[in-house]
């Protein structure tokens, strides 16, 4: 039996994921070597954690099937996907049965497939598995691809890929009056600024917590913030592209709240620690230390108890994008602000809004 544990680096104090065999009390070497590589690359902690848990499930399947991880091909992976989709209780299912009794969402299964893909790609590049066994065609001839991006058995022109279609579901957004109620329920300028920046810029949680004072040095002048990918003491990580984001709405209120936070609340302990982070703890034994994701989540729990409005950072991100698209901003511009690497991502998430806008434009033209 194998399981995921959390370890702490004694030198840096950073947390990282370890996968152990409970019988031998030793790390599962192929997984752990890959996770160490992900950690060194600076991948987000949540991403590494997801990889760990999905690979543990895959390894348990290997044990169940008595398979060597170096001998896995496309057929075996297809068996795993079917097995995993139904919670690991059956091996082969039809599409009709799968729709009725599936115990894992397509998103979770695709996460597992991605984790496996990255694991095998890493070990293939490191020379620990036979490159010839895993023919990679997803990016064309002569270019590197992942193990699961394309494995062919006969015709090299046939590209095979295992991926379940995920149902599109709009993540939702908040009403403008709900955002106002949340901001008004905040008890500090820091918390008000957090809500405002999330709503007006659409940045991710990791990007918000990873802001440094130098990233907002022009906020009170031209209403812009910078998103920079760097290692931070609170493990916050900017997932998207580096970019500069303007405050397009409520800029004066954001600037006034920003100035009040720095002048009236920003603790001197933060300056003494010299970490340069924008959002810090305002009280307690860790006063002045960078604000953590746990503390941010607690803020939204507190706001829920005060207002009855269930919100989270990503919901405010979707709110910002939805309102911009509804206001007529080009989807390409919204893509840049959100930090999506591909316009396809933006269109896929907000397809219903774009479709609705197209329909409204058509109806308007018909009535003119």
C-alpha positions as CSV (number, residue, x, y, z in Angstrom):
1,X,0.0,0.0,0.0
2,X,1.3,3.4,-0.9
3,X,0.2,6.8,0.4
4,X,1.0,10.5,0.1
5,X,2.7,12.3,3.0
6,X,3.7,15.9,3.5
7,X,7.4,16.6,4.4
8,X,9.2,19.8,5.3
9,X,12.6,20.8,4.0
10,X,14.7,21.5,7.2
11,X,16.8,24.1,5.4
12,X,14.1,26.2,3.7
13,X,11.0,25.2,5.7
14,X,9.1,24.5,2.4
15,X,6.5,21.8,2.3
16,X,6.7,19.1,-0.4
17,X,4.8,15.9,-1.2
18,X,6.3,12.4,-0.7
19,X,4.9,9.1,-1.8
20,X,5.8,6.2,0.5
21,X,5.3,2.4,0.5
22,X,3.8,1.7,3.9
23,X,5.3,-1.7,4.0
24,X,8.9,-0.8,3.3
25,X,8.6,2.8,4.6
26,X,10.6,3.8,1.6
27,X,9.6,6.3,-1.1
28,X,8.2,5.0,-4.4
29,X,11.2,5.9,-6.4
30,X,9.7,6.6,-9.9
31,X,7.0,8.8,-8.5
32,X,9.1,10.6,-5.9
33,X,11.9,11.4,-8.4
34,X,9.3,12.9,-10.7
35,X,7.7,14.9,-7.9
36,X,11.1,16.2,-6.8
37,X,11.6,17.3,-10.4
38,X,8.2,19.1,-10.4
39,X,9.1,20.9,-7.1
40,X,12.5,22.1,-8.5
41,X,10.7,23.4,-11.6
42,X,8.7,25.6,-9.4
43,X,5.3,24.1,-10.2
44,X,2.4,25.2,-8.1
45,X,2.1,23.3,-4.8
46,X,-1.5,22.3,-5.7
47,X,-0.4,21.0,-9.1
48,X,2.3,18.8,-7.5
49,X,-0.1,17.6,-4.9
50,X,-2.7,16.6,-7.6
51,X,0.0,14.7,-9.5
52,X,1.0,12.9,-6.3
53,X,-2.5,11.7,-5.5
54,X,-3.4,10.7,-9.0
55,X,-0.1,8.8,-9.5
56,X,-0.8,7.0,-6.2
57,X,-4.1,5.8,-7.7
58,X,-2.3,4.7,-10.8
59,X,0.3,2.8,-8.8
60,X,-2.4,1.0,-6.9
61,X,-4.0,-0.1,-10.2
62,X,-0.6,-1.4,-11.3
63,X,-0.3,-3.4,-8.1
64,X,-3.9,-4.7,-8.6
65,X,-3.1,-5.8,-12.2
66,X,0.4,-7.0,-11.3
67,X,2.0,-4.8,-13.9
68,X,5.5,-3.3,-14.3
69,X,5.2,0.5,-14.7
70,X,7.9,0.4,-17.4
71,X,5.8,-2.0,-19.6
72,X,2.6,0.1,-19.9
73,X,1.2,0.9,-23.3
74,X,-1.9,2.5,-24.8
75,X,-4.1,-0.6,-24.2
76,X,-3.2,-0.8,-20.6
77,X,-3.8,2.9,-20.1
78,X,-7.2,2.5,-21.7
79,X,-8.0,-0.2,-19.1
80,X,-6.9,2.1,-16.3
81,X,-9.1,4.9,-17.5
82,X,-12.1,2.7,-17.6
83,X,-11.3,1.2,-14.2
84,X,-10.6,4.7,-12.7
85,X,-13.7,6.2,-14.1
86,X,-15.9,3.8,-12.1
87,X,-14.1,4.2,-8.8
88,X,-11.7,1.3,-9.3
89,X,-14.4,-1.4,-8.9
90,X,-14.7,-2.7,-12.5
91,X,-12.4,-3.0,-15.4
92,X,-14.4,-2.7,-18.6
93,X,-17.6,-0.7,-19.1
94,X,-19.7,0.4,-22.0
95,X,-20.5,4.1,-22.6
96,X,-24.1,3.7,-21.4
97,X,-23.1,2.0,-18.1
98,X,-20.3,4.6,-17.6
99,X,-22.8,7.5,-17.8
100,X,-25.0,5.9,-15.1
101,X,-22.5,4.6,-12.5
102,X,-19.4,6.7,-13.0
103,X,-17.8,7.5,-9.7
104,X,-15.1,9.9,-10.9
105,X,-15.6,12.9,-13.1
106,X,-14.0,13.2,-16.5
107,X,-12.0,16.1,-15.1
108,X,-10.5,13.9,-12.4
109,X,-9.7,11.1,-14.9
110,X,-8.1,13.6,-17.2
111,X,-6.0,14.9,-14.3
112,X,-4.7,11.3,-13.8
113,X,-3.9,10.9,-17.5
114,X,-2.0,14.2,-17.5
115,X,0.0,13.1,-14.4
116,X,0.8,9.8,-16.0
117,X,1.8,11.5,-19.2
118,X,4.2,13.9,-17.4
119,X,5.6,11.0,-15.3
120,X,6.5,9.0,-18.4
121,X,7.8,11.9,-20.3
122,X,10.1,12.8,-17.5
123,X,11.5,9.3,-17.2
124,X,11.8,8.9,-21.0
125,X,13.9,12.1,-21.1
126,X,16.0,10.9,-18.2
127,X,16.6,7.6,-20.0
128,X,15.0,5.4,-17.4
129,X,12.5,3.9,-19.8
130,X,12.9,2.8,-23.4
131,X,12.3,5.8,-25.8
132,X,11.5,3.4,-28.7
133,X,8.6,1.8,-26.8
134,X,6.8,5.1,-26.6
135,X,6.6,6.6,-30.1
136,X,5.6,10.2,-29.7
137,X,3.7,11.9,-32.6
138,X,1.5,14.6,-31.0
139,X,3.8,17.5,-32.0
140,X,4.8,16.1,-35.4
141,X,8.0,14.4,-36.6
142,X,11.2,15.3,-34.9
143,X,9.6,17.1,-32.0
144,X,9.3,15.9,-28.5
145,X,5.9,14.9,-27.1
146,X,4.6,13.1,-24.0
147,X,4.1,9.4,-23.6
148,X,0.4,9.7,-23.7
149,X,0.2,12.4,-26.3
150,X,0.4,9.8,-29.0
151,X,1.4,6.1,-29.0
152,X,1.0,4.2,-32.3
153,X,1.2,0.5,-32.9
154,X,1.3,0.3,-36.7
155,X,0.5,3.2,-38.9
156,X,2.6,6.2,-37.9
157,X,0.0,8.5,-39.4
158,X,-2.6,7.5,-36.9
159,X,-2.4,9.6,-33.7
160,X,-4.1,8.1,-30.7
161,X,-4.9,10.0,-27.5
162,X,-6.9,9.1,-24.4
163,X,-9.0,11.9,-23.1
164,X,-12.5,11.9,-21.8
165,X,-14.8,14.7,-23.0
166,X,-15.6,17.0,-20.0
167,X,-19.0,18.5,-20.0
168,X,-18.9,22.3,-20.3
169,X,-20.3,24.0,-17.2
170,X,-20.1,27.7,-16.6
171,X,-18.4,28.3,-13.3
172,X,-20.9,31.1,-12.4
173,X,-20.4,34.7,-11.4
174,X,-21.5,37.1,-8.7
175,X,-24.0,39.9,-9.1
176,X,-22.6,43.4,-8.7
177,X,-24.6,44.1,-5.6
178,X,-23.2,40.8,-4.1
179,X,-19.6,42.0,-4.7
180,X,-20.5,45.3,-3.0
181,X,-21.9,43.5,0.0
182,X,-18.8,41.4,0.3
183,X,-16.5,44.4,0.2
184,X,-18.6,46.3,2.7
185,X,-18.4,43.2,5.1
186,X,-14.6,43.4,5.2
187,X,-13.2,44.7,8.5
188,X,-9.8,45.8,7.2
189,X,-8.5,47.8,4.3
190,X,-6.4,44.8,3.4
191,X,-9.4,42.6,3.0
192,X,-11.3,45.2,1.0
193,X,-8.3,45.6,-1.3
194,X,-8.2,41.8,-1.8
195,X,-11.8,41.7,-2.9
196,X,-11.4,44.7,-5.1
197,X,-8.3,43.4,-6.9
198,X,-9.8,40.0,-7.5
199,X,-13.0,41.6,-8.9
200,X,-11.3,44.3,-11.0
201,X,-8.3,42.4,-12.4
202,X,-9.4,38.8,-12.4
203,X,-6.1,37.5,-11.1
204,X,-5.8,34.0,-9.7
205,X,-5.4,33.3,-6.0
206,X,-1.7,32.5,-6.4
207,X,-1.1,35.6,-8.4
208,X,-2.8,37.7,-5.7
209,X,-0.9,36.2,-2.8
210,X,2.3,36.4,-4.8
211,X,2.2,40.2,-5.4
212,X,5.2,42.2,-4.1
213,X,5.2,45.8,-3.3
214,X,7.2,46.5,-6.4
215,X,4.5,44.9,-8.5
216,X,2.0,47.5,-7.4
217,X,4.3,50.5,-7.2
218,X,2.4,52.3,-10.0
219,X,-1.1,51.3,-8.7
220,X,-1.7,54.7,-7.1
221,X,-0.3,56.5,-10.2
222,X,-1.6,54.8,-13.3
223,X,-3.8,52.0,-11.8
224,X,-1.7,49.1,-13.0
225,X,-0.3,46.0,-11.4
226,X,2.2,43.5,-12.6
227,X,2.0,39.7,-12.5
228,X,5.5,38.1,-12.1
229,X,6.4,34.5,-11.9
230,X,8.8,34.0,-9.0
231,X,9.3,31.8,-5.9
232,X,7.6,33.3,-2.8
233,X,7.9,32.5,0.9
234,X,4.2,31.7,1.2
235,X,4.4,29.2,-1.7
236,X,2.2,31.4,-3.9
237,X,2.8,31.0,-7.6
238,X,1.7,32.9,-10.7
239,X,0.2,30.1,-12.9
240,X,-0.5,32.2,-15.9
241,X,1.6,34.4,-18.2
242,X,3.6,37.4,-16.9
243,X,1.6,40.5,-17.7
244,X,0.6,44.0,-16.7
245,X,-3.1,44.5,-15.8
246,X,-4.9,47.8,-15.7
247,X,-7.7,48.6,-13.3
248,X,-10.5,49.4,-15.8
249,X,-13.3,50.0,-13.3
250,X,-13.5,51.6,-9.8
251,X,-9.8,52.6,-10.1
252,X,-10.2,55.6,-7.7
253,X,-11.7,53.4,-5.0
254,X,-9.0,50.8,-5.5
255,X,-6.3,53.4,-5.2
256,X,-7.7,54.9,-2.1
257,X,-8.1,51.5,-0.4
258,X,-4.5,50.6,-1.4
259,X,-3.1,53.8,0.1
260,X,-5.1,53.4,3.3
261,X,-3.9,49.8,3.7
262,X,-0.2,50.8,3.3
263,X,-0.5,53.9,5.5
264,X,-2.7,52.7,8.3
265,X,-2.4,48.9,8.5
266,X,0.8,47.6,6.9
267,X,2.7,46.4,10.0
268,X,6.3,47.5,10.6
269,X,7.2,43.8,11.2
270,X,6.6,43.2,7.5
271,X,9.3,45.8,6.6
272,X,11.7,44.2,9.1
273,X,11.3,40.8,7.6
274,X,12.2,42.3,4.2
275,X,10.2,39.8,2.1
276,X,8.6,42.6,0.1
277,X,5.2,41.0,-0.1
278,X,2.0,43.1,-0.4
279,X,-0.5,41.0,1.5
280,X,0.6,40.1,5.1
281,X,-0.9,39.0,8.4
282,X,-2.1,42.0,10.4
283,X,-2.2,40.3,13.8
284,X,-1.2,37.2,15.8
285,X,2.2,35.6,16.3
286,X,2.9,35.7,12.5
287,X,2.1,39.4,12.1
288,X,4.0,40.8,9.2
289,X,4.5,37.4,7.5
290,X,3.1,36.9,4.0
291,X,-0.5,35.9,3.9
292,X,-1.1,32.3,3.1
293,X,-3.7,30.5,1.0
294,X,-5.3,29.1,4.2
295,X,-5.7,32.6,5.6
296,X,-7.3,33.8,2.4
297,X,-9.7,30.9,2.4
298,X,-10.6,31.7,6.0
299,X,-11.4,35.3,4.9
300,X,-14.0,34.0,2.4
301,X,-15.5,31.7,5.1
302,X,-15.8,34.7,7.4
303,X,-17.5,36.8,4.7
304,X,-19.9,33.9,4.1
305,X,-20.9,33.9,7.7
306,X,-21.4,37.7,7.6
307,X,-23.3,38.0,4.3
308,X,-24.6,34.5,3.4
309,X,-22.8,34.9,0.0
310,X,-20.7,31.9,-0.9
311,X,-17.7,33.2,-2.8
312,X,-14.1,32.3,-3.5
313,X,-11.2,34.0,-5.5
314,X,-11.9,32.1,-8.7
315,X,-15.5,33.1,-8.7
316,X,-14.5,36.8,-8.6
317,X,-12.2,36.0,-11.6
318,X,-15.1,34.6,-13.5
319,X,-17.2,37.5,-12.5
320,X,-14.7,40.0,-13.9
321,X,-14.3,38.1,-17.2
322,X,-18.1,37.7,-17.7
323,X,-18.8,41.4,-17.1
324,X,-16.0,42.4,-19.5
325,X,-17.3,40.1,-22.3
326,X,-20.9,41.3,-21.7
327,X,-19.6,44.9,-21.9
328,X,-18.3,44.2,-25.4
329,X,-14.5,43.8,-24.8
330,X,-12.8,41.5,-27.3
331,X,-12.3,38.0,-26.2
332,X,-8.6,38.3,-27.1
333,X,-8.2,41.2,-24.8
334,X,-9.9,39.3,-22.0
335,X,-7.6,36.4,-22.7
336,X,-4.6,38.6,-22.2
337,X,-5.9,40.1,-18.9
338,X,-6.7,36.6,-17.5
339,X,-3.3,35.3,-18.5
340,X,-4.6,32.4,-20.6
341,X,-1.9,31.0,-22.9
342,X,-4.5,30.2,-25.6
343,X,-7.6,32.0,-26.7
344,X,-9.2,28.6,-26.9
345,X,-9.2,28.4,-23.1
346,X,-11.0,31.6,-22.8
347,X,-13.6,30.7,-25.5
348,X,-14.2,27.3,-24.0
349,X,-14.8,28.6,-20.5
350,X,-17.0,31.5,-21.6
351,X,-18.5,29.9,-24.7
352,X,-22.1,30.4,-23.5
353,X,-21.5,34.2,-23.1
354,X,-19.9,34.5,-26.5
355,X,-22.7,32.5,-28.1
356,X,-25.3,34.7,-26.3
357,X,-23.5,37.8,-27.5
358,X,-23.4,36.5,-31.1
359,X,-27.1,35.7,-30.9
360,X,-27.9,39.2,-29.6
361,X,-25.8,40.8,-32.3
362,X,-27.8,38.8,-34.9
363,X,-31.1,39.6,-33.5
364,X,-30.1,43.3,-33.3
365,X,-29.1,43.3,-37.0
366,X,-32.4,41.7,-37.9
367,X,-34.4,44.3,-36.1
368,X,-32.5,47.2,-37.7
